[in-house]
Amino acid sequence: MNDVNIIGYINSKPSMKQKDEQTAVNFLISPRHRKDTPVEFIPCVVFGKYAESVYPYIHKGDMIAVSGRLSGRFVSEKDSLIRIKVITNNIEFLKEGKQFSDAPAPEETEEERFTANIDERVMYGALNRGGD
C-alpha cells in the first residue's frame, strides 16, 4: 500500500510544463507544523487533464489537502541520495491564501484548532456529552 495524505500550504508558485503532450504541474507543500519544529517542503506533481484543470486555481499560500502516492528515485547512488515526491491524484481546497505573497503561512488560531475537527467531535458525540 502506497497512500499519502498531506494537509499544508503551497509554498512555491506552481509551474506547469508540457512534454510530449503530457502536462505536469509541480509545487511544494509545507505541512502544518509547530513553531519549534523545522519546516518541511514536500514536492508534489499532478499529471494530465487533472493538472490542466487545477492549475488556474492553486496559488502560493493556499491551504490544501493532497492525496496520492510516493515516488522516489536515486539522485546519487554514491551517497544513496533519494529524491521523493508525491504523485498527486486529488487536491482539496481548504483555505485561500494571499496570492503571490512571500510571507510564511499563518499560524493556526485557537478558533481554527477548535473548529478544525468539529465534525469528528459531533460524529462521536463529544459535543452532545458536553466534554472532550
C-alpha positions as CSV (number, residue, x, y, z in Angstrom):
1,M,0.0,0.0,0.0
2,N,1.4,3.4,-1.0
3,D,-1.0,6.1,0.0
4,V,-0.1,9.6,1.1
5,N,-2.4,12.3,2.5
6,I,-1.0,15.7,3.4
7,I,-2.6,18.9,4.6
8,G,-0.5,22.0,4.3
9,Y,0.3,25.3,2.5
10,I,1.5,25.6,-1.1
11,N,5.0,27.0,-0.6
12,S,6.0,27.7,-4.1
13,K,4.4,29.2,-7.2
14,P,3.0,26.2,-9.1
15,S,4.6,25.6,-12.5
16,M,3.1,23.8,-15.5
17,K,5.2,22.0,-18.1
18,Q,4.2,20.1,-21.2
19,K,6.3,17.4,-22.8
20,D,5.1,15.0,-25.5
21,E,1.5,16.1,-25.0
22,Q,1.7,15.2,-21.3
23,T,1.0,18.0,-18.8
24,A,2.6,18.2,-15.4
25,V,2.1,20.8,-12.6
26,N,4.7,20.9,-9.9
27,F,4.6,22.7,-6.5
28,L,5.9,22.4,-3.0
29,I,3.7,21.8,0.0
30,S,4.6,22.6,3.6
31,P,2.6,20.5,6.1
32,R,1.3,22.2,9.2
33,H,3.9,22.2,12.0
34,R,4.7,23.6,15.4
35,K,6.8,26.7,15.9
36,D,9.7,24.8,17.5
37,T,10.0,22.2,14.6
38,P,11.7,22.7,11.3
39,V,9.5,23.4,8.2
40,E,9.4,20.6,5.7
41,F,8.9,21.1,2.0
42,I,7.4,18.2,0.1
43,P,7.5,18.3,-3.8
44,C,4.2,17.3,-5.4
45,V,3.3,16.7,-9.1
46,V,-0.1,16.4,-10.8
47,F,-0.4,15.0,-14.3
48,G,-2.7,15.0,-17.3
49,K,-6.1,16.7,-17.7
50,Y,-6.4,17.0,-13.9
51,A,-3.3,19.1,-13.8
52,E,-4.6,21.4,-16.5
53,S,-7.9,21.8,-14.6
54,V,-6.4,22.6,-11.2
55,Y,-3.5,24.8,-12.3
56,P,-5.5,28.0,-12.6
57,Y,-6.9,27.6,-9.1
58,I,-3.8,26.7,-7.0
59,H,-1.6,29.5,-5.7
60,K,1.2,30.0,-3.3
61,G,-0.1,30.4,0.2
62,D,-3.3,28.3,-0.3
63,M,-4.1,25.6,2.2
64,I,-4.8,22.4,0.5
65,A,-5.2,18.6,1.2
66,V,-3.4,16.4,-1.3
67,S,-3.7,12.6,-1.7
68,G,-1.6,10.4,-3.9
69,R,1.4,8.1,-3.7
70,L,5.1,8.4,-3.0
71,S,7.6,8.1,-5.8
72,G,11.3,8.0,-5.3
73,R,14.4,7.8,-7.5
74,F,18.2,7.8,-6.8
75,V,19.9,11.1,-7.4
76,S,23.3,9.9,-6.4
77,E,24.0,6.2,-5.8
78,K,27.4,7.0,-4.3
79,D,25.7,8.9,-1.4
80,S,22.5,6.9,-1.5
81,L,20.6,10.1,-2.0
82,I,17.0,9.5,-3.0
83,R,14.6,12.2,-4.2
84,I,11.0,11.7,-3.1
85,K,7.8,13.4,-4.4
86,V,4.1,12.9,-4.1
87,I,2.3,11.9,-7.3
88,T,-0.9,13.7,-6.6
89,N,-4.3,12.3,-7.7
90,N,-6.6,14.5,-5.7
91,I,-6.4,18.1,-4.4
92,E,-9.0,19.5,-1.9
93,F,-9.0,23.3,-1.5
94,L,-9.2,24.2,2.2
95,K,-8.4,27.9,2.6
96,E,-7.3,30.5,0.0
97,G,-4.1,32.2,0.9
98,K,-2.9,35.7,-0.1
99,Q,-1.9,35.2,-3.7
100,F,1.7,35.7,-4.7
101,S,2.7,36.7,-1.2
102,D,6.2,35.8,0.0
103,A,5.1,35.8,3.6
104,P,5.1,32.5,5.5
105,A,1.8,30.7,6.0
106,P,-0.1,32.0,9.0
107,E,-0.2,30.1,12.3
108,E,-3.4,28.4,13.2
109,T,-5.6,30.3,15.6
110,E,-7.3,28.8,18.7
111,E,-10.7,29.1,16.9
112,E,-9.3,27.2,13.8
113,R,-7.9,24.5,16.1
114,F,-11.3,24.1,17.8
115,T,-13.3,24.1,14.6
116,A,-10.9,22.0,12.6
117,N,-12.2,18.7,13.9
118,I,-15.7,19.7,15.0
119,D,-17.4,17.3,12.5
120,E,-15.4,14.4,14.1
121,R,-16.4,15.5,17.6
122,V,-20.0,15.7,16.6
123,M,-19.8,12.3,14.9
124,Y,-18.5,10.8,18.2
125,G,-21.0,12.7,20.4
126,A,-18.4,14.7,22.3
127,L,-20.3,17.9,22.0
128,N,-23.6,16.3,23.0
129,R,-22.0,14.8,26.1
130,G,-20.6,18.2,27.0
131,G,-16.9,17.1,27.1
132,D,-13.8,16.3,25.2
